[in-house]
């Protein structure tokens, strides 16, 4: 009391320092909420899937949740902690356009080989469609969208590099927005 000590718990201090572009109070509230929901301090794939199932009750978020979990889970463990979630959130909300683009490329590059194959892209677009199309009452043709994307960047190699992905984001904003589930 009155000692001037921080009111932010020690386990949040590092996040506050590292993610200084968010107000410390916000990080503290998010951390507290996360730890309340997940007392072990970690979220499992099943937890993430349950969260997306509540957002899209008529869709199937299983495959999307798995892909998102794999992308967020930089520690490559069976769980995702608050810090890993905050990194992804920070990039997607406050990151530069390049950082957001790089993160989205990683989201589509399922096998982490530095390129996004047509098959990978169809699979990820399909998991987005499976999750959202019933809730939004729309029909999504994953193969058609991916064929249009590959044609727009004139790639007949069967894969997209990061540079191709960047070109797509500039050349065809409408098509690119179809790929970005976290866009504004």
C-alpha positions as CSV (number, residue, x, y, z in Angstrom):
1,X,0.0,0.0,0.0
2,X,1.5,3.3,-1.0
3,X,4.9,1.6,-1.7
4,X,4.6,2.5,-5.4
5,X,5.0,-1.1,-6.4
6,X,3.4,-2.2,-9.6
7,X,-0.2,-3.4,-9.5
8,X,0.6,-5.7,-12.5
9,X,1.3,-9.3,-11.6
10,X,4.9,-10.5,-12.2
11,X,3.7,-13.0,-14.9
12,X,2.2,-10.1,-16.9
13,X,5.1,-7.7,-16.5
14,X,7.1,-9.2,-19.3
15,X,4.1,-9.1,-21.7
16,X,3.5,-5.5,-20.8
17,X,7.2,-4.6,-21.6
18,X,7.2,-6.7,-24.9
19,X,3.9,-5.5,-26.2
20,X,4.2,-1.8,-25.3
21,X,1.8,-0.8,-28.1
22,X,-1.1,-2.1,-26.0
23,X,-2.1,-0.2,-22.9
24,X,-0.8,-2.1,-19.8
25,X,-4.3,-2.2,-18.3
26,X,-5.6,-4.0,-21.4
27,X,-2.8,-6.7,-21.2
28,X,-3.5,-7.1,-17.5
29,X,-7.3,-7.6,-18.2
30,X,-6.7,-10.0,-21.1
31,X,-4.2,-12.0,-19.0
32,X,-6.5,-12.1,-16.1
33,X,-9.4,-13.2,-18.3
34,X,-7.3,-15.8,-20.0
35,X,-6.0,-17.2,-16.7
36,X,-9.5,-17.3,-15.3
37,X,-10.8,-19.2,-18.3
38,X,-7.7,-21.5,-18.5
39,X,-6.4,-21.8,-14.9
40,X,-3.4,-23.9,-16.1
41,X,-2.3,-20.9,-18.1
42,X,-2.6,-22.7,-21.4
43,X,-5.2,-23.4,-24.0
44,X,-5.5,-26.7,-25.8
45,X,-6.7,-27.4,-29.4
46,X,-10.0,-28.5,-28.0
47,X,-10.4,-25.2,-26.1
48,X,-9.7,-23.2,-29.3
49,X,-12.1,-25.3,-31.2
50,X,-14.8,-24.8,-28.6
51,X,-14.3,-21.0,-28.7
52,X,-14.7,-21.0,-32.5
53,X,-17.7,-23.3,-32.3
54,X,-19.4,-20.7,-30.1
55,X,-18.6,-18.0,-32.8
56,X,-19.8,-20.2,-35.7
57,X,-22.4,-22.6,-34.1
58,X,-23.7,-23.9,-37.5
59,X,-20.3,-24.4,-39.0
60,X,-17.5,-26.9,-38.5
61,X,-14.5,-25.1,-37.0
62,X,-12.4,-28.3,-36.3
63,X,-10.0,-27.9,-39.3
64,X,-9.7,-24.1,-39.0
65,X,-9.0,-24.4,-35.3
66,X,-6.3,-27.0,-35.9
67,X,-4.6,-24.8,-38.5
68,X,-4.8,-21.7,-36.3
69,X,-3.5,-23.6,-33.3
70,X,-0.5,-24.9,-35.4
71,X,0.2,-21.3,-36.5
72,X,-0.1,-19.7,-33.1
73,X,1.8,-22.5,-31.3
74,X,5.3,-21.3,-31.9
75,X,6.6,-23.5,-29.0
76,X,5.2,-26.5,-30.8
77,X,3.8,-28.1,-27.7
78,X,0.4,-29.5,-26.9
79,X,-0.9,-26.2,-25.6
80,X,-0.8,-22.5,-26.4
81,X,-0.1,-20.0,-23.7
82,X,-1.2,-16.4,-23.2
83,X,2.1,-15.1,-24.6
84,X,1.7,-17.0,-27.9
85,X,-1.8,-15.7,-28.3
86,X,-0.7,-12.2,-27.6
87,X,2.0,-12.5,-30.2
88,X,-0.5,-13.5,-32.9
89,X,-3.0,-10.9,-31.8
90,X,-0.4,-8.2,-31.7
91,X,0.7,-9.0,-35.3
92,X,-2.8,-9.2,-36.6
93,X,-4.1,-6.1,-34.9
94,X,-1.0,-3.8,-34.5
95,X,1.5,-5.3,-36.9
96,X,2.8,-3.6,-40.1
97,X,1.2,-4.7,-43.4
98,X,4.3,-6.8,-44.0
99,X,4.1,-8.5,-40.6
100,X,0.4,-9.3,-41.1
101,X,1.1,-10.6,-44.6
102,X,4.0,-12.8,-43.3
103,X,1.8,-14.2,-40.6
104,X,-1.0,-15.0,-43.1
105,X,1.5,-16.7,-45.4
106,X,2.6,-18.9,-42.5
107,X,-1.1,-19.7,-41.8
108,X,-1.4,-21.1,-45.4
109,X,2.0,-22.7,-45.5
110,X,0.9,-25.8,-43.6
111,X,4.1,-27.8,-44.1
112,X,6.4,-24.8,-43.5
113,X,8.4,-25.3,-46.6
114,X,8.4,-21.6,-47.6
115,X,5.8,-21.9,-50.4
116,X,2.0,-22.3,-50.4
117,X,1.0,-25.1,-52.8
118,X,-2.4,-25.2,-54.5
119,X,-3.3,-28.1,-52.3
120,X,-2.4,-26.3,-49.1
121,X,-4.4,-23.3,-50.1
122,X,-7.5,-25.3,-51.1
123,X,-7.3,-27.1,-47.8
124,X,-7.1,-23.9,-45.8
125,X,-9.8,-22.1,-47.8
126,X,-12.0,-25.1,-47.4
127,X,-11.6,-25.1,-43.7
128,X,-12.6,-21.4,-43.6
129,X,-15.6,-22.3,-45.8
130,X,-16.6,-25.2,-43.5
131,X,-16.5,-23.0,-40.5
132,X,-18.3,-19.9,-41.9
133,X,-20.5,-20.8,-44.9
134,X,-23.4,-22.3,-42.9
135,X,-23.4,-19.5,-40.4
136,X,-23.2,-16.8,-43.0
137,X,-25.5,-18.7,-45.4
138,X,-23.1,-18.5,-48.4
139,X,-21.6,-21.1,-50.7
140,X,-17.8,-21.1,-51.1
141,X,-16.0,-22.9,-53.9
142,X,-12.5,-23.4,-52.5
143,X,-11.0,-24.9,-55.6
144,X,-12.5,-22.1,-57.8
145,X,-11.2,-19.4,-55.5
146,X,-7.7,-20.9,-55.4
147,X,-7.7,-21.3,-59.2
148,X,-8.6,-17.7,-59.6
149,X,-5.9,-16.7,-57.2
150,X,-3.2,-18.7,-59.0
151,X,-4.3,-17.3,-62.3
152,X,-4.2,-13.7,-61.0
153,X,-0.6,-14.0,-60.0
154,X,0.2,-15.9,-63.2
155,X,1.6,-18.8,-61.3
156,X,1.7,-22.1,-63.2
157,X,4.3,-23.6,-60.8
158,X,1.6,-25.0,-58.5
159,X,2.7,-23.0,-55.6
160,X,3.0,-19.4,-54.4
161,X,6.1,-17.8,-52.9
162,X,5.9,-15.1,-50.3
163,X,6.5,-12.6,-53.1
164,X,3.6,-14.0,-55.0
165,X,1.4,-13.7,-51.9
166,X,2.5,-10.1,-51.6
167,X,1.8,-9.4,-55.2
168,X,-1.7,-10.9,-54.8
169,X,-2.4,-8.6,-51.8
170,X,-1.5,-5.6,-54.0
171,X,-2.9,-6.6,-57.3
172,X,-6.2,-8.2,-56.3
173,X,-7.5,-6.9,-53.0
174,X,-10.9,-8.6,-53.4
175,X,-9.3,-12.0,-53.9
176,X,-6.8,-11.5,-51.1
177,X,-9.5,-10.5,-48.6
178,X,-11.1,-14.0,-49.3
179,X,-8.0,-15.5,-47.9
180,X,-7.7,-13.4,-44.8
181,X,-10.1,-14.5,-42.1
182,X,-8.8,-11.8,-39.7
183,X,-9.0,-8.8,-41.9
184,X,-10.8,-5.6,-40.9
